[in-house]
Amino acid sequence: MSELSALIVAAGRGIRMGPRGELTPKGLLEIGGTALVARSVALLKASGIERVRIVTGHLAEQYEAAFADVDGVDLVHNPDFATTGSARSMITGLADMEGPILLLESDLVYEAAALATIGEGESCILVSGETKAGDEVYIWTRESAGGAPVFDMMSKDRGAVEADHFGELVGISRFDAEDTERLKRAAEVVLGEDGKADYESTVIHMAKTQDIACRKIEDLAWSEIDSEEMYAHALGDVWPRIVARDGAA
């Protein structure tokens, strides 16, 4: 997997974390003694990915201190992080990158199987089964010409589509070289309409004209951390499952 690069979008302000988010970027919150993004970087490198880019914004100096001397990691800053959304941060990071890439959110803790599942092959979005962790983003699929489920729509509103949802967005996706360029073009279109758009909106736009596979791990051990409640859930419920499967590394 050495041809792969990874982009971690880590510019968000973490408003829903309250006072903790004012002091620490979500990606630098610790679980098991390791910051979330540091653990992602370690897992990516263990998977053979040698080049990792982190897009910073809120409290960027903390990322600079944490990763300035880490081989294979470079930092790109979104100076407009306070007034734009994750789509702007994503396109800032992608500007001079070529695919294939893995695109990751910063506020995730997950087991190693997540990367093993999407590390090779076609462009795909990683999907899990029900987590009931709060703030879920639901995924709906359509049938491709070959009969496989491909991405169609995602929303936090479980009732946004009448059909049953396929699963939940994990926040880790793979794009091959051609789809990386399509993603860039989709982001420019979406940002032209809404400067505060999130990166998910660019994926939805891209999927209107391009099939993106969905790879599902029903019982994946993972959690997003957007609030103190989700942090507690990750520490108390998800991390012990990850340790049981992967060890504490």
C-alpha positions in Angstrom: 0.0 0.0 0.0 3.0 2.3 -0.2 1.5 4.2 -3.2 -1.2 5.5 -1.0 -1.1 8.8 0.8 -3.5 9.9 3.6 -5.2 13.2 4.3 -6.5 13.9 7.8 -8.8 16.8 8.1 -8.2 18.3 11.5 -9.1 22.0 11.3 -12.4 22.0 13.1 -13.1 24.2 16.1 -14.6 21.4 18.3 -17.4 23.7 19.6 -19.5 20.8 20.8 -16.6 19.7 23.1 -17.3 22.8 25.2 -14.4 24.1 27.4 -12.2 21.1 26.5 -12.5 21.9 22.9 -11.3 25.5 23.5 -8.1 24.1 24.9 -7.4 21.0 22.8 -8.2 20.2 19.2 -10.4 17.1 18.9 -7.7 15.2 17.1 -5.3 15.6 20.0 -7.7 14.3 22.6 -6.1 11.2 24.1 -7.4 7.6 24.5 -5.2 5.0 26.0 -2.5 7.6 26.4 -2.2 8.5 22.7 -3.8 11.4 20.8 -6.4 10.3 18.2 -4.5 11.7 15.2 -1.2 10.3 16.5 -2.8 6.9 16.7 -4.2 7.3 13.2 -0.8 8.2 11.9 0.7 5.1 13.6 -2.0 2.8 12.1 -1.5 4.3 8.7 2.2 3.8 8.8 1.8 0.2 10.1 -0.5 -0.3 7.0 2.3 0.8 4.7 1.2 4.4 4.1 4.3 6.5 4.3 2.9 10.0 3.5 0.4 11.6 5.8 -0.9 15.2 5.5 -2.8 16.9 8.3 -4.9 19.9 7.6 -4.8 22.2 10.6 -6.9 25.2 11.7 -8.1 25.5 15.3 -5.1 25.6 17.7 -2.8 24.7 14.8 0.3 25.3 17.0 -0.5 22.2 19.0 -0.4 20.1 15.8 2.9 21.8 14.9 4.4 20.9 18.2 3.1 17.3 18.0 4.1 16.5 14.5 6.9 18.9 13.4 9.6 16.2 13.7 7.5 13.1 12.7 8.9 11.6 9.5 6.4 11.3 6.6 3.9 13.8 8.1 3.4 17.3 6.7 1.0 20.0 7.9 -1.1 22.3 5.8 -3.0 25.1 7.4 -6.5 26.3 6.5 -6.3 30.0 7.5 -10.1 30.4 7.0 -11.0 27.5 9.3 -13.1 29.7 11.6 -15.5 30.8 8.8 -15.5 27.7 6.5 -16.4 24.1 6.8 -14.5 20.8 6.3 -14.9 21.0 2.5 -12.6 24.0 2.4 -10.1 22.2 4.7 -10.2 19.1 2.5 -9.6 21.0 -0.7 -6.8 22.9 1.0 -5.1 19.7 1.8 -5.8 18.1 -1.6 -4.5 21.0 -3.6 -1.2 19.5 -4.7 -1.9 15.8 -3.8 -2.6 13.1 -6.4 -4.4 9.9 -5.7 -4.8 7.3 -4.5 -5.5 8.7 -1.1 -7.2 7.8 2.1 -9.4 10.6 3.5 -9.9 10.5 7.3 -11.6 12.7 9.9 -9.4 13.6 12.8 -11.8 12.8 15.7 -11.9 9.1 15.3 -10.7 6.1 17.2 -11.0 2.8 15.4 -9.6 -0.7 15.2 -6.9 -1.7 12.6 -9.5 -3.7 10.6 -10.9 -0.4 9.3 -7.7 0.3 7.3 -7.3 -3.3 6.2 -10.7 -3.2 4.7 -10.3 -0.2 2.5 -6.6 -0.1 2.0 -6.6 -1.7 -1.4 -8.7 -1.7 -4.6 -11.4 0.6 -5.8 -12.6 3.9 -4.4 -14.9 3.2 -1.4 -16.5 4.6 1.7 -16.1 2.7 5.0 -19.5 1.9 6.6 -20.3 0.3 9.9 -23.4 -1.2 11.4 -25.5 0.5 14.1 -23.5 2.2 16.8 -26.2 4.2 18.6 -23.4 6.5 19.8 -25.2 9.8 19.0 -24.7 12.1 16.0 -24.7 9.3 13.5 -24.4 10.0 9.8 -26.5 7.4 7.9 -25.6 6.0 4.5 -28.0 4.9 1.8 -26.9 3.0 -1.3 -28.2 2.4 -4.8 -27.5 -0.6 -7.0 -24.7 -0.3 -9.5 -24.9 -1.6 -13.1 -23.1 -4.7 -11.8 -25.5 -5.2 -8.9 -23.2 -4.1 -6.1 -24.3 -1.5 -3.5 -22.7 1.9 -4.2 -23.0 5.1 -2.3 -26.1 7.3 -3.0 -26.8 9.6 0.0 -25.9 10.4 3.6 -27.6 12.4 6.3 -27.8 12.8 10.0 -31.6 12.6 9.5 -32.5 9.0 9.6 -35.7 9.8 7.8 -34.1 11.7 5.0 -34.7 8.7 2.7 -37.7 6.5 2.8 -35.7 3.3 2.3 -33.8 1.6 5.1 -30.3 2.9 5.5 -27.3 0.8 4.6 -25.2 1.7 7.7 -23.2 4.5 9.3 -20.4 6.7 7.9 -17.2 6.0 9.7 -15.2 8.9 8.4 -12.6 6.9 6.4 -12.7 6.8 2.6 -10.4 5.7 -0.2 -10.3 7.5 -3.6 -8.2 6.3 -6.5 -6.3 8.8 -8.7 -9.2 9.6 -11.0 -11.7 9.9 -8.2 -9.4 12.2 -6.2 -9.5 14.6 -9.1 -13.3 14.2 -9.3 -13.5 15.0 -5.6 -11.5 18.2 -6.1 -13.8 19.3 -8.9 -16.9 18.4 -6.8 -15.5 20.5 -3.9 -15.1 23.5 -6.1 -18.7 23.3 -7.3 -20.1 22.8 -3.8 -17.9 25.5 -2.3 -19.1 27.9 -5.0 -22.6 27.4 -3.7 -21.8 27.3 0.0 -18.5 28.4 1.5 -19.3 26.7 4.8 -20.0 23.3 3.2 -18.8 20.1 4.8 -16.8 17.5 2.9 -19.7 15.1 3.0 -21.5 17.4 0.7 -18.7 17.1 -1.9 -19.0 13.3 -1.8 -22.7 13.5 -2.3 -22.2 15.8 -5.3 -19.5 13.5 -6.8 -21.8 10.4 -6.4 -24.4 12.0 -8.7 -22.2 11.0 -11.6 -19.8 8.5 -10.2 -20.3 5.1 -8.5 -18.4 4.9 -5.1 -18.4 1.5 -3.5 -19.4 1.0 0.1 -17.5 -1.5 2.2 -19.2 -2.4 5.4 -17.9 -3.9 8.6 -21.0 -4.7 10.7 -19.3 -4.9 14.1 -16.4 -2.4 13.6 -15.1 -1.1 16.9 -14.9 2.7 16.3 -16.2 6.0 17.6 -16.3 9.6 16.5 -15.7 12.1 19.3 -17.8 15.3 18.9 -18.9 15.9 22.5 -18.1 15.0 26.1 -20.8 12.3 26.0 -19.2 10.7 22.9 -15.8 11.0 24.5 -17.0 9.1 27.5 -18.6 6.5 25.2 -15.3 6.0 23.3 -13.3 5.7 26.5 -15.7 3.4 28.4 -17.3 1.3 25.6 -15.3 1.4 22.4 -11.7 1.5 23.5 -11.9 -1.7 25.6 -13.2 -3.5 22.4 -10.3 -2.1 20.4 -7.8 -3.2 23.0 -9.3 -6.7 23.0 -8.9 -6.9 19.2 -5.7 -4.9 18.5 -3.9 -4.5 21.8 -3.4 -1.0 23.2 -1.0 0.3 20.5 
